[in-house]
């Protein structure tokens, strides 16, 4: 089987896990200014935010999974590696384009930078940017249910969803990486 293969493997046999867990509940982001970050999350990204201590916020959007946002000293804050980005789903490709237009328009106001152009990547139409806290964000057009479509397909072989030949959900077929 070559590297470009997108054939599906046989389903893995589910084994009884050692730990008996029920929900992936949260992730963690860093902030150098909680009030400024809170305004950005609420006013720009539309997240629901609560302050849970003088050094942390919790935020969420569209579900029960939360991010804990912790205050760090500016000299200790490093840019988030690109591969650790945070994805926020938009309704469709047109909404992604509109979000991109607004991110570019409001970049100076919110300290947004490293703004990519929209395109098809890893099976979805999306773009990326960094916020003032150096956290990396992806705005993407996922089908209803987010990435459940990939879990329904199971394990992939070769480069899987990274292949240009990968069969993507119908909702991501209207735009190609070469289109604006």
C-alpha positions in Angstrom: 0.0 0.0 0.0 1.5 3.4 -0.9 1.7 6.5 1.1 -1.1 8.2 -0.8 -3.6 5.3 -0.2 -6.9 6.3 1.4 -8.3 2.8 1.8 -9.9 2.0 5.1 -8.5 -0.6 7.4 -10.7 -3.2 9.0 -12.4 -1.9 12.1 -10.3 -2.3 15.2 -11.6 -4.5 17.9 -12.7 -2.4 20.9 -10.9 -3.4 24.0 -12.0 -2.7 27.6 -10.1 0.4 28.6 -8.0 0.3 31.8 -9.4 3.6 33.0 -13.2 4.0 33.2 -13.8 7.5 31.9 -16.9 9.1 30.4 -16.2 12.5 28.8 -13.3 14.6 27.3 -14.3 17.7 29.3 -11.7 20.4 28.7 -8.5 21.7 27.2 -6.2 24.5 28.3 -5.2 27.9 26.8 -2.9 30.6 28.1 -3.5 34.3 28.5 -1.3 37.2 29.5 -4.3 39.5 30.1 -7.5 37.8 31.2 -9.8 40.8 30.8 -8.5 41.5 27.3 -8.8 37.8 26.4 -12.3 37.6 27.9 -13.4 40.6 25.7 -11.9 38.9 22.6 -13.6 35.5 23.4 -17.0 37.1 24.1 -17.1 40.0 21.7 -15.2 38.5 18.7 -15.4 34.7 18.9 -18.8 34.6 20.6 -17.7 32.2 23.3 -19.6 31.9 26.6 -17.1 32.9 29.3 -17.0 32.8 33.1 -14.3 34.0 35.4 -13.6 31.1 37.9 -10.7 32.7 39.8 -8.4 35.7 39.6 -6.0 33.6 37.4 -8.5 31.7 35.2 -11.5 31.7 32.9 -13.6 28.9 31.5 -15.1 29.2 28.1 -17.3 27.1 25.7 -19.3 27.3 22.5 -22.1 25.0 21.4 -21.5 22.2 23.8 -20.3 21.1 27.2 -16.6 20.8 26.4 -14.8 23.8 27.9 -11.4 25.4 27.7 -9.7 26.6 30.8 -7.8 29.8 30.2 -5.0 30.4 32.7 -3.1 33.6 33.3 0.7 33.4 32.6 3.4 35.9 32.9 4.2 37.5 29.5 7.8 36.4 29.6 6.8 32.8 30.1 4.2 32.8 27.2 5.3 31.1 24.1 3.4 30.9 20.8 1.2 27.9 20.5 2.6 25.4 18.0 0.5 25.4 14.9 -0.4 21.8 15.1 -2.0 22.4 18.6 -4.5 24.8 17.1 -8.1 25.2 18.4 -10.9 24.6 15.9 -14.2 26.5 15.8 -16.9 25.3 13.3 -18.7 27.7 11.1 -22.0 26.9 9.3 -20.6 26.5 5.8 -17.8 27.6 3.4 -19.4 31.0 2.8 -19.5 31.6 6.6 -15.7 30.7 6.7 -15.1 33.2 4.0 -17.0 35.9 5.9 -15.2 35.0 9.1 -11.9 35.4 7.2 -12.9 38.8 5.9 -13.8 39.9 9.4 -10.6 38.5 11.0 -8.5 40.4 8.4 -10.6 43.6 8.9 -10.4 43.5 12.7 -6.8 42.1 13.0 -5.3 45.3 14.4 -8.1 45.8 17.0 -7.7 42.3 18.5 -3.9 41.7 17.8 -4.6 38.9 15.3 -1.8 37.8 13.1 -0.4 35.0 10.9 -3.8 34.9 9.1 -3.8 32.2 6.5 -6.0 32.3 3.4 -9.1 30.0 3.4 -8.6 26.6 1.6 -9.3 22.9 1.8 -7.0 21.2 4.4 -7.4 17.9 6.1 -10.9 17.4 4.6 -12.4 20.7 5.5 -12.5 24.3 4.2 -10.8 26.5 6.7 -8.3 29.2 7.6 -6.0 29.8 10.6 -4.9 32.8 12.7 -3.1 33.6 15.9 -4.6 35.8 18.6 -2.9 38.4 20.9 -2.1 35.6 23.4 -0.3 33.6 20.6 -3.0 30.9 20.6 -3.7 29.4 17.2 -7.3 29.2 15.9 -8.8 27.4 13.0 -12.2 28.5 11.6 -13.7 25.7 9.5 -16.7 24.4 7.8 -17.5 21.0 9.3 -20.6 19.0 8.4 -23.3 18.9 11.1 -21.9 16.8 14.0 -18.3 18.1 13.6 -15.8 15.4 13.0 -18.1 12.5 13.7 -18.0 11.8 10.0 -14.3 10.8 10.4 -15.0 8.5 13.4 -17.8 6.9 11.4 -15.2 6.0 8.7 -12.8 4.4 11.2 -9.1 4.0 10.9 -7.4 5.2 7.6 -4.3 3.9 5.9 -1.4 5.9 4.4 -1.8 9.6 4.7 -5.6 9.2 5.2 -7.4 12.5 5.3 -4.3 14.4 4.3 -4.4 12.9 0.8 -5.8 15.1 -2.1 -7.7 12.0 -3.2 -9.4 11.6 0.2 -13.2 11.4 -0.2 -14.4 14.4 1.8 -18.0 15.0 3.1 -20.3 16.6 0.5 -20.5 19.8 2.5 -16.8 20.5 1.9 -16.8 19.8 -1.9 -17.9 23.3 -3.1 -14.5 25.0 -2.6 -11.1 23.8 -3.5 -7.8 24.9 -2.1 -7.1 27.0 -5.2 -10.3 29.1 -4.8 -10.4 32.3 -2.6 
